[in-house]
Amino acid sequence: MSGERERLVVRPAMTLRTLVPEVVLFPFMVNSAETSGLSCVKACGKCPGLTFASVWSFLCEPVAVAVPWRIKFHGSRRGTASRQRSYPCHAAFSPMQNEEIRRDVLSGLRDSPKQIPSKWLYAGRGAELFAQAVQQPEYYIAKAERRLLRRYASFLAKLSNASTFVDLGCSAINSGDAFLEAFDRLRWYVAVDSNAGELKRSLSTVNTMKRTGLEADLLTPIVLDGPRPYLVALLGQTYGNFDRSQGHVLLTNIASLTNIGELLLLGIDCTTDRGSIERAYNDEAGATERFAREILTTINRELSGTIDPAGFEYRARLARSRLTVGLLASRSQDFVVSGEVFSVRRDEEILLALSRRGSVVEFVSELEEAGFTLCNSLDDHQSGYKILIASRGRLGF
């Protein structure tokens, strides 16, 4: 591709919560001695101001930068593949994000039973604490997924012939850059997640190809104008964290993103061992509990809350193939969130997440409803975790 410039247009759909309708990335010329790197794409309007120092630094480094305007920035071509740099984003919430979490939290606390949307668990330090939780020995899903992806990396590379890998929820990269290296035609790694911190963590582990991050709600349609074919991955227990109606929206959006014959890797947990499931969410080190309880700190910080975290006990329990994660009030208390007063009674629970398990037949039915056809299944017999390989439409072989 010497002499040409490649570009990847990452375009959130008009319903995506951004200050502008489009973010365009312009990586620099790529040849045997150059690559371009990117840590995070965030059309939030909160990125650092363009001071003289930051402009000079930008011009002197071979980076790809996304900015929340339709402006093309081209940096110096000086540098080598080992010199990649990220354009940082603010860790603080943007005004639009702050309004969104305020709306979601207030609405959930007014409900009966009270609940907080699980996507906000990953806000603030949540993404960092989640990364620690899934590394605990009791959490079998991460280990099973890693085994499957490493064992079948070459098979998936040949089957998909992918040029762009789309990692929804940033789970696939937990298996390491070595997994992506098996894809000899792969040119782009695209991470999509609602949390900027998780995007930054995921993208920092990719060193062998160009990489791009898009901060977006997974239930919001996105459009990628990158090199085809795509291989889309929705792994871990991400899909199971959506109810069936939300799952249908998500799969339909993925179907709209992909072309006929392109593949989706869908992670599902078919484990039936109640003990294994409950131990995974009640690890001995307490990492999962710290992750869940962090939402109270986030609410107090971002929404001027007065919640006393010590007045709640963490609880994760399985019932009818659904794992419920919540915070149980150990005593009654009144608190304020964003100027509104709320009360909880002793033994009242604030629901944080509802994670469903099921059979392969159930999940295949949901895939078919969204326009996918099951091609194969990668099974981890040690745990019951599976990765379904589904094609948009039918494969041509």
KOLNU-770834 format. One record per residue (C-alpha): residue number from 1; residue in three letters; x, y, z. Coordinates in steps of 0.02 Angstrom, whole numbers, plus 32768, in hexadecimal, padded with zeros to 4 digits. Layout:
! KOLNU-770834
   resi   resn      X      Y      Z
    NUM    ala      X      Y      Z
...
! end
This chain:
! KOLNU-770834
   resi   resn      X      Y      Z
      1    met   8000   8000   8000
      2    ser   8096   8074   7FEF
      3    gly   8068   8119   7F9F
      4    glu   7FB6   8110   7FE0
      5    arg   7F61   8148   807D
      6    glu   7EE7   80D4   80D2
      7    arg   7E5C   8118   813B
      8    leu   7DDD   80CE   81B0
      9    val   7D3F   8132   81C9
     10    val   7CED   810D   826F
     11    arg   7C3F   8155   8267
     12    pro   7BC7   8147   82F8
     13    ala   7B13   8143   82BB
     14    met   7AAB   81DF   82D2
     15    thr   7A60   8199   8373
     16    leu   7B0C   8187   83C4
     17    arg   7B2A   8200   8454
     18    thr   7BB1   826F   8408
     19    leu   7BC4   8328   83F3
     20    val   7BDF   8311   8339
     21    pro   7B9B   8291   82BE
     22    glu   7C41   8252   827D
     23    val   7CF4   8230   82B1
     24    val   7D70   8214   8225
     25    leu   7E1A   81C8   8242
     26    phe   7EAA   81E8   81CB
     27    pro   7F3D   8175   81F1
     28    phe   7FDE   819D   819B
     29    met   8030   8142   810C
     30    val   805C   8090   8140
     31    asn   80EE   802E   80FA
     32    ser   816C   7FB1   813D
     33    ala   81B8   8032   81B2
     34    glu   811F   8091   81F0
     35    thr   807D   8072   824B
     36    ser   8001   80E4   829F
     37    gly   7FB1   80CA   8349
     38    leu   7F1D   810B   83A9
     39    ser   7EE9   80F7   845D
     40    cys   7E39   8137   8462
     41    val   7DB3   8189   83F8
     42    lys   7D3C   81F4   845C
     43    ala   7CCD   8274   8409
     44    cys   7CA5   82C5   84AF
     45    gly   7CE8   8374   8499
     46    lys   7D52   835F   8537
     47    cys   7DFB   8336   84EC
     48    pro   7E90   83A1   8520
     49    gly   7E9E   844E   84D7
     50    leu   7F15   8466   8445
     51    thr   7FA1   84C0   84A0
     52    phe   8042   84E9   8445
     53    ala   8098   8457   849D
     54    ser   8010   83DA   8470
     55    val   800C   8414   83BA
     56    trp   80C9   8409   83AD
     57    ser   80C9   835D   83FC
     58    phe   803F   8326   8386
     59    leu   8099   8364   82EB
     60    cys   813A   830D   831B
     61    glu   80F2   8261   833A
     62    pro   80AA   81E2   82BE
     63    val   7FFE   81D0   830D
     64    ala   7F4C   81C0   82D1
     65    val   7EDB   823A   832E
     66    ala   7E1E   8242   8336
     67    val   7DD5   82EC   835B
     68    pro   7D1E   831B   8371
     69    trp   7D1D   8386   82D5
     70    arg   7D2A   835E   821C
     71    ile   7DDD   839C   8211
     72    lys   7E69   833A   81C2
     73    phe   7F0B   833B   8224
     74    his   7FA6   82F1   81D6
     75    gly   8042   82D9   8241
     76    ser   80F7   82BD   8219
     77    arg   8128   821A   81C6
     78    arg   81C4   8213   8231
     79    gly   81D1   8178   829E
     80    thr   81CA   80BC   829D
     81    ala   8151   8035   82C9
     82    ser   8191   8031   837B
     83    arg   8165   80E8   8397
     84    gln   80A9   80ED   83AF
     85    arg   8052   8171   8412
     86    ser   7FA3   818E   8455
     87    tyr   7F40   822E   845A
     88    pro   7EF7   822F   850A
     89    cys   7E42   8248   853B
     90    his   7E00   828D   85DF
     91    ala   7DD0   820D   8661
     92    ala   7D46   8280   86A0
     93    phe   7C98   8272   8658
     94    ser   7C68   82E5   85CB
     95    pro   7BCE   8353   85E6
     96    met   7B65   82DD   857A
     97    gln   7BA2   8243   85D8
     98    asn   7B81   8298   867D
     99    glu   7ACF   82BE   8647
    100    glu   7AB8   820B   860C
    101    ile   7AF3   81BA   86AE
    102    arg   7A89   8237   870F
    103    arg   79EF   8209   86AB
    104    asp   7A0F   814E   86B5
    105    val   7A37   814B   876F
    106    leu   79A7   81BA   87A4
    107    ser   792D   8156   873A
    108    gly   796E   80B2   8781
    109    leu   7966   80EB   8836
    110    arg   78B2   8122   881C
    111    asp   7884   8074   87DE
    112    ser   7845   7FE7   8849
    113    pro   78AF   7F84   8861
    114    lys   793C   8003   8858
    115    gln   79C0   7FE4   87D4
    116    ile   7A57   8031   8780
    117    pro   7A80   8008   86C9
    118    ser   7B14   7F90   86C7
    119    lys   7B74   7FF6   8645
    120    trp   7B9B   8077   86CB
    121    leu   7BF6   7FF4   8732
    122    tyr   7C89   800E   86BC
    123    ala   7C90   80CB   86D3
    124    gly   7D1C   811E   8735
    125    arg   7D8B   8097   8780
    126    gly   7D0B   8013   8753
    127    ala   7D65   7FD7   86B7
    128    glu   7E07   7FC2   8717
    129    leu   7DB0   7F62   87A3
    130    phe   7D55   7EF4   8725
    131    ala   7DFB   7EC6   86D4
    132    gln   7E36   7E8D   877F
    133    ala   7D96   7E2B   879F
    134    val   7DA0   7DC3   8700
    135    gln   7E52   7D91   8729
    136    gln   7E1C   7D3A   87C9
    137    pro   7E30   7C7C   87C8
    138    glu   7D76   7C62   87E7
    139    tyr   7D44   7CC0   874A
    140    tyr   7D42   7C30   86CE
    141    ile   7CFF   7C91   8637
    142    ala   7DA0   7CF3   8618
    143    lys   7E0D   7C57   8623
    144    ala   7D98   7BF3   85B2
    145    glu   7D91   7C7D   8530
    146    arg   7E4E   7C8E   8530
    147    arg   7E63   7BD2   8515
    148    leu   7DE9   7BD0   8483
    149    leu   7E2C   7C69   842A
    150    arg   7EE0   7C32   8434
    151    arg   7EB7   7B80   8400
    152    tyr   7E4E   7BB3   836B
    153    ala   7EA2   7C56   8336
    154    ser   7EE6   7C0F   8292
    155    phe   7E41   7BBC   826B
    156    leu   7DE0   7C5E   8285
    157    ala   7E5E   7CBF   821C
    158    lys   7E49   7C4A   8188
    159    leu   7D8C   7C3F   819C
    160    ser   7D6E   7CFA   81A7
    161    asn   7DFB   7D39   8136
    162    ala   7DE1   7DD9   8199
    163    ser   7E35   7E80   8179
    164    thr   7DDC   7EDC   8208
    165    phe   7DBE   7E94   82B5
    166    val   7D31   7EEA   8314
    167    asp   7D3A   7EC7   83CE
    168    leu   7C92   7EF5   841D
    169    gly   7CA9   7F08   84D7
    170    cys   7D67   7EF5   84CC
    171    ser   7D67   7E40   8506
    172    ala   7DC6   7DEA   8479
    173    ile   7E65   7E4C   849A
    174    asn   7E6E   7DFF   8548
    175    ser   7EB3   7D65   84F0
    176    gly   7F4A   7DCB   84BD
    177    asp   7F95   7E13   8421
    178    ala   7FD1   7D64   83F1
    179    phe   7F1E   7D36   83C5
    180    leu   7F14   7DC4   8346
    181    glu   7FBE   7D99   82FF
    182    ala   7F74   7CF8   82B9
    183    phe   7F0D   7D61   8240
    184    asp   7F8C   7D7D   81B7
    185    arg   7F18   7DEE   8151
    186    leu   7EDE   7E56   81E5
    187    arg   7F01   7F10   81D1
    188    trp   7E8F   7F65   8250
    189    tyr   7E5C   7F44   8303
    190    val   7DC1   7FA6   8335
    191    ala   7D8D   7FA9   83EC
    192    val   7CDC   7FE1   8416
    193    asp   7CA9   8001   84CA
    194    ser   7C45   807F   852F
    195    asn   7CD6   809C   85A6
    196    ala   7D6D   8103   8571
    197    gly   7DDB   80B3   85F4
    198    glu   7DB7   8005   85B1
    199    leu   7DDB   8040   8500
    200    lys   7E82   8087   8534
    201    arg   7EB1   7FE7   858E
    202    ser   7E80   7F79   84FB
    203    leu   7ED5   7FE1   8476
    204    ser   7F76   7FEC   84D9
    205    thr   7F8B   7F2E   84CA
    206    val   7F85   7F2E   840B
    207    asn   8031   7F48   83BE
    208    thr   802E   7EEA   831A
    209    met   7FB2   7F4F   82B2
    210    lys   7F55   7FF1   82A5
    211    arg   7ED4   8006   832C
    212    thr   7E3E   8074   8349
    213    gly   7DC6   808C   83DA
    214    leu   7D12   80C6   83D6
    215    glu   7CB7   80F6   8475
    216    ala   7C04   80C1   8459
    217    asp   7B72   806A   84AD
    218    leu   7B69   7FBA   8464
    219    leu   7AAE   7FCF   8449
    220    thr   7ACF   8062   83D5
    221    pro   7AE8   8040   831B
    222    ile   7B95   8068   82D8
    223    val   7BDE   806B   8229
    224    leu   7C93   803F   8202
    225    asp   7CDB   8068   8159
    226    gly   7D75   7FFA   8167
    227    pro   7DC5   7F72   80FD
    228    arg   7D59   7ED7   80E6
    229    pro   7D39   7E4F   8117
    230    tyr   7D0B   7E71   81CC
    231    leu   7D15   7DF6   825B
    232    val   7CA7   7E34   82EC
    233    ala   7CC0   7DEF   839B
    234    leu   7C45   7DFE   842C
    235    leu   7C98   7D93   84AF
    236    gly   7CA3   7D76   856A
    237    gln   7BF8   7D7E   85BD
    238    thr   7BD0   7E22   8565
    239    tyr   7B3C   7DE1   8501
    240    gly   7AF4   7D88   8598
    241    asn   7AEE   7E2D   85F6
    242    phe   7A64   7E68   8581
    243    asp   79B2   7E27   858D
    244    arg   7969   7DD4   84F4
    245    ser   7919   7E72   84AC
    246    gln   79BA   7ED6   84C2
    247    gly   7A1B   7E44   847B
    248    his   79B0   7E48   83DF
    249    val   79D6   7F02   83C8
    250    leu   7A8F   7EDF   83DE
    251    leu   7A94   7E4E   8363
    252    thr   7A2D   7EAF   82E5
    253    asn   7AA9   7F3F   82EF
    254    ile   7B38   7EC4   82D2
    255    ala   7ADB   7E7D   823C
    256    ser   7ACD   7F2D   81F5
    257    leu   7B88   7F47   820F
    258    thr   7BBB   7EA8   81B5
    259    asn   7BAC   7E6D   8101
    260    ile   7B6A   7DC6   80C6
    261    gly   7BE8   7D3E   80F3
    262    glu   7C45   7DA2   8177
    263    leu   7C53   7D4E   8220
    264    leu   7C1F   7D70   82D3
    265    leu   7C71   7D1D   836A
    266    leu   7BF0   7D17   83F5
    267    gly   7C25   7CE1   84A3
    268    ile   7BA0   7C87   850A
    269    asp   7BA4   7C34   85B4
    270    cys   7B49   7B8E   85B6
    271    thr   7B8E   7B5C   865F
    272    thr   7B0F   7B00   86CB
    273    asp   7B7A   7AEE   8768
    274    arg   7B2B   7B65   87E4
    275    gly   7BC3   7B5F   8856
    276    ser   7C3D   7B92   87CD
    277    ile   7BD0   7C24   8797
    278    glu   7BB6   7C6A   8845
    279    arg   7C6D   7C54   8874
    280    ala   7C9F   7CB5   87D8
    281    tyr   7C3E   7D4C   8817
    282    asn   7C6C   7D35   88CE
    283    asp   7D28   7D1D   88BE
    284    glu   7D8E   7D06   895B
    285    ala   7DF4   7DA4   893D
    286    gly   7D57   7E0F   8933
    287    ala   7D88   7E5A   888B
    288    thr   7CDA   7E49   883F
    289    glu   7C8C   7E97   88DA
    290    arg   7D02   7F2D   88CF
    291    phe   7CD4   7F3F   8817
    292    ala   7C19   7F3F   883D
    293    arg   7C24   7FB4   88D3
    294    glu   7C89   8035   8872
    295    ile   7BE8   8073   8821
    296    leu   7BB7   80C5   88C6
    297    thr   7C5B   8126   88C8
    298    thr   7C3F   8159   8813
    299    ile   7B90   8199   883B
    300    asn   7BCD   81FA   88D2
    301    arg   7C59   8249   886C
    302    glu   7C00   826E   87C8
    303    leu   7B50   8294   8808
    304    ser   7B74   82E6   88B0
    305    gly   7B31   824D   8909
    306    thr   7B2E   822F   89C5
    307    ile   7B1C   8171   89C1
    308    asp   7B74   8116   8A4F
    309    pro   7BC4   807E   89F9
    310    ala   7BDE   802B   8AA3
    311    gly   7B22   801A   8AB0
    312    phe   7B19   7F9B   8A23
    313    glu   7B4D   7EE6   8A11
    314    tyr   7B7F   7E97   896D
    315    arg   7B16   7E04   8930
    316    ala   7B24   7D94   8896
    317    arg   7AAE   7D00   8888
    318    leu   7A70   7C8A   8800
    319    ala   79B9   7C63   87E3
    320    arg   796E   7C0F   874A
    321    ser   7A0B   7C24   86DF
    322    arg   7A12   7CDE   8706
    323    leu   7A99   7D28   8775
    324    thr   7A60   7DC2   87D5
    325    val   7AE3   7E3B   8816
    326    gly   7AAD   7EC3   888F
    327    leu   7ACF   7F27   892B
    328    leu   7A62   7EFD   89C2
    329    ala   7A41   7F85   8A42
    330    ser   7A7F   7F4B   8AEC
    331    arg   7A1E   7FD9   8B3E
    332    ser   79A4   8060   8B0C
    333    gln   79EE   8102   8ACD
    334    asp   79BE   81A2   8A73
    335    phe   7A34   81EC   89F3
    336    val   7A3B   8271   896E
    337    val   7A6B   8259   88B7
    338    ser   7A73   82F1   8844
    339    gly   7A05   8354   88BC
    340    glu   797D   82CF   88CA
    341    val   795B   8273   896E
    342    phe   794B   81B6   8971
    343    ser   792D   8136   89FA
    344    val   7958   807E   8A08
    345    arg   7911   8009   8A8A
    346    arg   7975   7F82   8AE0
    347    asp   7984   7EE7   8A70
    348    glu   7950   7F4C   89D6
    349    glu   79BD   7F24   893F
    350    ile   7A01   7F94   88B7
    351    leu   7A11   7F27   881C
    352    leu   7AB3   7F3F   87BA
    353    ala   7AB7   7EB3   873A
    354    leu   7A52   7E20   86FC
    355    ser   7ABE   7DA2   86A0
    356    arg   7A66   7D15   8644
    357    arg   7AA2   7C67   8616
    358    gly   7A4C   7BF2   859E
    359    ser   7A58   7B64   8523
    360    val   7AA9   7B69   8478
    361    val   79FD   7B52   842A
    362    glu   79BD   7BF1   847D
    363    phe   7A50   7C5B   8445
    364    val   7A4F   7C15   8394
    365    ser   7997   7C42   8388
    366    glu   79C2   7CF6   83B7
    367    leu   7A4B   7CFA   8334
    368    glu   79D5   7CBD   82AE
    369    glu   7953   7D3F   82DB
    370    ala   79D6   7DC5   82B7
    371    gly   7A07   7D7B   820E
    372    phe   7A9D   7D0F   823D
    373    thr   7ABF   7C58   8217
    374    leu   7B22   7BE9   828E
    375    cys   7BC0   7BA6   823B
    376    asn   7C1A   7B53   82CA
    377    ser   7C33   7B52   8385
    378    leu   7CD4   7B56   83E9
    379    asp   7CB6   7AFA   848D
    380    asp   7D1A   7B02   852D
    381    his   7CEC   7A5E   8580
    382    gln   7D40   7A8E   8624
    383    ser   7CC4   7B1A   8645
    384    gly   7C2F   7B14   85CF
    385    tyr   7C5F   7BBA   857F
    386    lys   7C4A   7BBF   84C2
    387    ile   7C70   7C32   8431
    388    leu   7BEF   7C28   83A7
    389    ile   7C2C   7C4E   82F7
    390    ala   7B9E   7C9B   8295
    391    ser   7B97   7CDE   81E4
    392    arg   7B30   7D6F   81A6
    393    gly   7ABF   7D11   812F
    394    arg   7B10   7C70   80F2
    395    leu   7BC5   7C49   80CD
    396    gly   7BF0   7C29   801A
    397    phe   7C3E   7B7E   8035
! end
